[in-house]
Amino acid sequence: MKQMHLVGFMHSSHVVLSHAIWRHPQTVLDFLTPEFYQTIAQTLERGKFDMVFFADALAFPDRHDNRFDLGLKYGAQGVVRLDPMLTATAMAVATRSIGVGITRSTTYYQPYDVARTFATLDHLSKGRAAWNIVTSSRNSEAQNFGLEQHLEHDRRYERAAEFVEVADKLWNSWQENALILDKSTGIFADPEKVDYIHHVGEWFKVRGPLTVPRSPQGRPVLVQAGGSERGKDFAAQWGEVIFEIKHTPAQMKAFYQDLKSRLSKFGRHPDDCKILPAITPFIGETEAIAREKQALHNELIHPEVGLFTLSSHMDYDFSQHDLDAPIADIHVNGSQSILQAARELSQSDGLTLRDIGKLYGQGVLTPHVVGTPKQIADYLEALFRDGTCDGFVISPAHLPGTFTEFVDTVVPELQKRGLFRTEYTGSTLKDHLGLTTKSLAEVG
């Protein structure tokens, strides 16, 4: 029987997708300590989650009204971001089975640095590393790296494609069993099994080889969230886990069918890619209690913070528009998928920009799933069996409590129905996801 996959979503920060998190009475505000992240990882591992992964960005948010005051004052997303590589490493050393993933940008890092970083994480985690590939989206990020303007949308995907190709060549510059480590003969490694890559392309010139021996998975699991036409093709070509935010089941299913249909043109099988929509659960002993929890959460959102973050994600200043009108027909260089989702909501539900901003603050348009553990399991099962997804990304409403409640109450319901594992059956993240290790040259 096919089973779903579960992933925990995190930021190295005081909030995740919900801006209410840091204000929630049950949230532990220890986000500057390793124990905060280790406790979350251990909880999700107890629930047999496939992995936990971190989103990231490389600039302080200040696009709304070209100021950061409001966001900093009220604790908007992005005003604090620790380096997720270090928080993920802290999680890896405190756990044994759960996968750990982080975001690294193909626009502002170099392939050699990223290849070495993830090969190291894969070794230190014993085969549990994942890379969330992003192209970044904001001019403010460019300005932190000596540039004035961010690359145009499609051009940054062209750079990303070559970036991933180079990283894969570097991961494969060490063959398996290249390390000999024979003390008696004094032979450390076999030179015949380590190669230069001599890559010369439009964006990169890299000699290699990598200084890190081949890692347990060969390379990390590749995570992607492309939502534009170009982004969906990129995800279909490279992505092994696709993270999506869609507000309705119909949108989720349309995305799922679209993305899966694109895999064949890149020589890939539908099972080579797991598509996981995000949800935020509110769990109660009764439905009424769960709805009270949701209401408490939503009341903690500052009315302008959602628009502040929407401006940041779109790299567009929404303060110049009428808050009581629908979303204008605009062009942005930021996240195309989120803009599309916001437009669809505005049109289908008659929502104004103010309404969208409020929803955005509640979880960046991530749907709330509210009810008893059985009701939530019913909802997830229905979507899964309907061919809407391969599992779910769980985004918290408070920390670490949302994860604890989900693991203690919803996971047992899913296990009882045979929809989710009761034990890990492998040691690597690829094992958990049912993926085979292939060179990207084979799938690209």
C-alpha positions in Angstrom: 0.0 0.0 0.0 1.3 3.4 -1.0 2.2 5.6 2.0 2.4 9.4 2.3 5.5 11.4 3.1 5.7 14.0 5.9 8.1 16.9 6.1 8.5 19.5 8.8 8.9 23.1 7.6 11.1 25.6 9.5 12.9 28.9 9.4 16.0 29.5 11.5 14.0 32.2 13.2 11.3 33.4 15.5 8.5 32.7 13.0 8.0 30.3 10.0 5.1 31.0 7.6 2.8 32.2 10.4 3.6 35.6 11.8 1.7 34.7 15.0 4.3 32.1 16.1 6.5 34.3 18.2 3.5 35.9 20.0 1.7 32.6 20.7 1.5 31.9 24.4 2.7 28.3 23.9 5.7 29.2 21.8 9.2 28.8 23.3 11.3 31.8 22.3 14.6 30.1 22.3 15.3 30.4 18.6 18.8 31.6 19.2 19.8 28.3 20.9 20.7 24.9 19.4 18.4 23.1 21.9 15.4 24.8 20.3 16.1 23.2 16.9 17.2 19.9 18.4 14.0 19.5 20.3 12.0 20.0 17.1 14.1 17.5 15.2 13.8 14.9 17.9 10.0 15.4 18.1 9.6 15.0 14.3 11.9 12.0 14.3 9.7 10.4 17.0 6.9 10.9 14.5 8.9 9.2 11.8 8.9 12.2 9.5 10.9 12.0 6.4 12.8 15.2 7.0 12.7 18.8 8.3 13.9 21.5 6.1 14.7 25.2 6.3 13.7 28.0 4.0 16.0 31.0 3.8 16.7 34.4 2.2 19.7 36.6 2.1 18.4 40.1 2.9 16.6 42.1 5.6 13.0 42.7 4.4 12.4 46.4 3.6 10.4 46.5 0.3 7.1 47.7 1.8 7.2 51.5 1.7 11.0 51.0 1.3 11.5 50.8 5.1 12.1 48.0 7.6 10.6 49.7 10.6 7.2 48.1 10.7 8.5 44.6 10.0 11.2 44.9 12.7 8.9 46.4 15.2 6.3 43.7 14.9 8.5 40.7 14.2 7.8 40.0 10.5 9.3 37.1 8.7 12.9 37.6 7.8 14.0 40.2 10.3 16.0 37.4 12.0 17.5 34.5 10.0 20.3 32.4 11.4 22.4 30.5 8.9 20.3 27.3 8.4 23.3 25.2 7.7 24.3 25.5 11.3 20.9 24.9 12.8 20.4 21.9 10.5 23.8 20.5 11.6 22.8 20.9 15.2 19.6 18.9 14.4 21.6 16.2 12.6 24.0 15.5 15.4 21.0 15.2 17.9 19.1 12.7 15.7 19.7 9.4 14.0 17.2 9.0 11.2 15.3 12.1 10.1 16.5 14.0 7.0 17.7 17.6 7.4 17.6 20.1 4.5 18.5 23.7 4.0 18.1 26.4 1.3 21.0 27.6 -0.7 20.7 30.1 -3.5 22.1 29.4 -7.0 22.4 33.2 -7.6 24.5 34.2 -4.7 26.6 31.2 -3.9 29.2 29.3 -6.0 28.8 25.6 -7.0 32.1 24.6 -5.4 31.1 26.0 -2.0 27.6 24.5 -2.2 28.9 21.1 -3.3 31.4 21.0 -0.5 28.8 22.2 2.1 26.2 19.5 1.3 28.7 16.7 0.8 30.0 17.5 4.3 26.4 17.7 5.8 25.7 14.3 4.1 28.7 12.8 5.8 28.1 14.3 9.2 24.4 13.2 9.1 25.3 9.8 7.6 23.3 10.2 4.5 20.4 12.5 5.5 21.1 15.8 3.7 18.8 17.7 1.3 19.3 20.9 -0.7 16.4 23.2 -1.3 17.4 24.9 -4.5 16.3 28.5 -4.9 17.2 31.2 -7.3 16.4 34.1 -4.9 14.0 36.9 -5.9 14.9 40.3 -4.4 17.0 43.2 -5.3 17.9 43.6 -1.7 19.7 40.3 -1.8 21.7 41.5 -4.8 22.7 44.6 -2.9 24.2 42.4 -0.1 26.4 40.8 -2.7 27.9 43.8 -4.5 25.2 44.1 -7.2 22.5 46.7 -7.7 19.8 44.5 -9.3 18.7 40.9 -9.1 18.8 38.7 -12.3 15.7 38.6 -14.4 13.4 35.7 -13.7 14.3 33.3 -16.5 17.9 34.2 -16.6 18.4 33.2 -13.0 16.9 29.8 -13.8 19.4 29.5 -16.6 22.2 30.1 -14.1 20.6 27.6 -11.7 20.5 24.8 -14.3 24.2 25.2 -14.9 24.9 25.6 -11.2 23.2 22.2 -10.4 25.1 20.6 -13.3 28.4 21.7 -11.9 27.6 20.7 -8.3 26.7 17.2 -9.6 30.0 16.9 -11.5 31.8 17.8 -8.3 29.9 15.3 -6.2 30.8 12.7 -8.8 34.5 13.7 -8.9 35.1 11.1 -6.2 34.1 7.5 -7.2 32.9 5.1 -4.6 35.7 3.3 -2.7 38.3 6.0 -3.7 39.4 6.1 -0.1 41.7 3.2 0.8 42.9 4.2 4.2 45.4 1.3 4.4 47.8 2.1 7.3 50.0 -0.9 6.5 50.8 0.2 2.9 50.5 3.9 3.5 47.9 4.2 0.7 45.3 6.9 1.6 43.3 7.0 -1.6 43.3 5.7 -5.2 44.2 8.5 -7.6 42.5 6.7 -10.5 39.1 7.2 -8.7 39.3 11.0 -8.3 39.0 13.3 -11.3 39.1 16.9 -12.4 35.8 18.1 -13.8 37.1 20.9 -16.1 33.7 22.6 -16.4 33.5 25.6 -18.7 30.1 27.1 -19.3 28.2 30.4 -19.7 28.1 31.1 -15.9 30.9 29.0 -14.3 34.4 27.8 -14.9 35.3 25.2 -12.3 38.3 22.8 -12.4 37.6 20.5 -9.4 37.9 17.9 -8.0 35.9 18.4 -4.7 37.9 18.1 -1.5 35.2 16.0 0.1 35.1 12.2 -0.7 31.9 10.8 -2.1 29.1 11.1 0.5 26.7 8.3 1.7 23.9 9.4 -0.7 26.2 10.3 -3.5 24.6 13.7 -3.5 21.8 15.4 -1.4 18.1 15.0 -2.0 17.1 17.9 -4.2 14.1 20.0 -3.0 12.4 22.6 -5.2 9.4 24.9 -5.2 9.2 26.4 -8.7 5.8 27.7 -9.5 6.2 29.8 -12.7 6.2 28.0 -16.0 10.0 28.2 -16.1 10.1 27.2 -12.5 7.9 24.1 -12.9 10.1 22.9 -15.8 13.2 23.3 -13.6 11.4 21.5 -10.8 10.4 18.7 -13.1 14.0 18.3 -14.4 15.8 18.3 -11.1 13.5 18.2 -8.1 13.0 15.1 -6.0 10.8 16.7 -3.4 8.6 19.6 -4.6 7.2 21.9 -1.9 4.1 23.9 -2.9 1.7 26.4 -1.3 -1.8 26.1 -2.8 -4.8 27.4 -0.9 -7.4 24.9 -2.1 -7.5 21.2 -2.9 -8.4 22.0 -6.5 -5.3 24.2 -6.9 -3.1 21.4 -5.3 -4.5 18.8 -7.7 -4.0 21.0 -10.7 -0.4 21.7 -9.7 0.2 18.0 -9.0 -1.1 16.9 -12.4 0.8 19.6 -14.3 4.1 18.9 -12.6 3.9 15.1 -12.9 3.0 15.5 -16.6 6.3 17.4 -17.2 8.6 14.7 -15.8 8.5 12.5 -18.9 10.2 15.0 -21.1 13.2 14.9 -18.8 13.3 11.1 -18.9 11.9 10.8 -15.4 9.2 8.5 -13.8 6.4 10.0 -11.8 7.7 8.3 -8.6 11.1 10.1 -9.0 9.5 13.2 -7.6 7.4 13.6 -4.5 5.0 16.6 -4.5 4.0 17.9 -1.0 1.7 20.8 -0.4 2.0 22.7 2.9 -0.7 22.8 5.5 -1.0 24.4 9.0 -2.9 22.1 11.4 -5.0 23.3 14.4 -5.8 20.2 16.5 -8.3 19.9 19.3 -10.0 17.3 21.4 -13.2 18.6 19.7 -13.7 20.6 16.5 -14.8 23.6 18.6 -11.6 23.6 20.6 -9.6 23.4 17.4 -11.4 26.4 16.0 -10.8 28.3 19.2 -7.1 27.6 18.7 -7.2 28.9 15.2 -9.1 32.0 16.3 -6.5 32.7 19.0 -3.7 32.3 16.4 -5.4 34.6 13.8 -6.0 37.3 16.4 -2.3 37.6 17.0 -1.5 38.7 13.5 -0.7 42.4 13.1 -2.9 43.7 10.2 0.0 45.2 8.2 2.6 42.6 8.8 1.2 40.2 6.1 1.4 43.0 3.4 4.9 43.8 4.6 6.0 40.2 4.0 4.0 40.0 0.7 5.9 43.0 -0.6 9.2 41.3 0.4 8.4 38.0 -1.2 7.2 39.7 -4.4 10.0 42.3 -4.4 7.3 44.8 -5.0 5.9 47.7 -2.9 2.3 47.0 -2.2 1.9 50.1 0.0 1.3 52.1 -3.2 -2.0 50.3 -3.9 -5.5 50.7 -2.6 -5.9 48.2 0.2 -9.7 47.9 -0.5 -9.3 47.0 -4.1 -8.5 43.6 -5.7 -4.8 42.8 -6.4 -3.8 44.9 -9.4 -2.5 43.4 -12.6 1.2 43.9 -11.9 4.5 42.3 -13.0 6.9 41.2 -10.2 10.4 39.7 -10.3 9.7 37.8 -7.1 7.8 34.6 -6.4 5.5 34.0 -9.4 3.7 31.1 -7.7 2.6 33.1 -4.7 1.5 36.0 -6.8 -0.6 33.6 -8.9 -2.1 32.1 -5.8 -3.0 35.5 -4.4 -4.6 36.6 -7.7 -6.6 33.4 -7.9 -7.9 34.0 -4.3 -8.7 37.6 -5.0 -10.7 36.7 -8.1 -12.5 33.6 -6.8 -13.3 34.8 -3.3 -13.6 38.6 -4.1 -10.8 39.4 -1.7 -9.2 42.8 -1.5 -5.5 43.5 -1.1 -6.2 44.1 2.6 -7.8 40.6 2.9 -4.9 39.0 1.1 -2.5 40.7 3.5 -4.4 39.3 6.5 -4.3 35.8 5.1 -0.7 36.2 4.2 0.2 37.0 7.8 -1.6 33.9 8.9 0.7 31.6 7.0 1.7 32.9 3.5 -1.6 31.5 2.0 -0.9 28.1 3.5 -4.3 26.4 4.1 -5.4 25.9 7.8 -6.7 22.4 8.5 -8.8 22.5 11.6 -10.4 19.7 13.6 -9.9 16.7 15.8 -7.0 14.3 15.0 -9.4 12.0 13.2 -10.9 14.9 11.2 -7.4 16.1 10.1 -6.4 12.5 9.2 -9.6 12.2 7.2 -8.8 15.4 5.3 -5.2 14.3 4.6 -6.2 10.8 3.6 -8.9 12.2 1.2 -6.4 14.4 -0.6 -3.7 11.7 -0.7 -6.1 9.0 -2.1 -7.5 11.5 -4.6 -4.1 11.9 -6.3 -3.7 15.4 -5.1 -0.2 14.9 -3.5 2.4 12.4 -2.3 2.2 13.7 1.3 2.4 17.0 3.2 4.7 19.7 4.5 3.6 20.6 8.0 4.0 24.3 8.8 3.6 25.2 12.5 1.3 27.7 14.2 3.4 27.7 17.3 6.7 26.1 18.3 7.4 23.4 19.2 3.7 22.6 20.1 2.2 22.2 16.6 4.8 19.5 15.8 4.3 17.8 19.2 0.5 17.8 18.8 0.7 16.5 15.3 3.2 13.7 16.2 1.2 12.6 19.3 -2.3 12.7 17.8 -2.5 12.8 14.0 0.5 10.5 13.1 -1.0 7.6 15.1 -4.3 8.0 13.2 -2.4 7.9 9.9 -0.4 4.9 11.0 -3.5 3.0 12.1 -4.9 3.4 8.6 -1.6 2.1 7.0 -1.0 5.5 5.4 2.3 6.3 7.2 5.3 4.3 8.4 5.5 3.1 12.0 9.3 2.7 11.8 12.1 3.9 9.5 13.0 1.1 7.2 16.3 2.6 5.8 19.1 4.8 7.1 19.3 7.6 4.5 16.8 10.3 3.4 16.7 8.7 -0.1 15.6 5.5 1.6 12.8 7.3 3.4 11.6 8.9 0.2 12.0 5.7 -1.9 14.4 7.4 -4.2 17.4 5.9 -6.1 20.7 7.6 -6.3 21.3 8.8 -9.8 23.7 11.2 -11.4 21.9 14.4 -12.5 23.3 13.7 -15.9 21.1 10.7 -16.0 17.9 12.6 -15.2 18.8 16.0 -16.8 
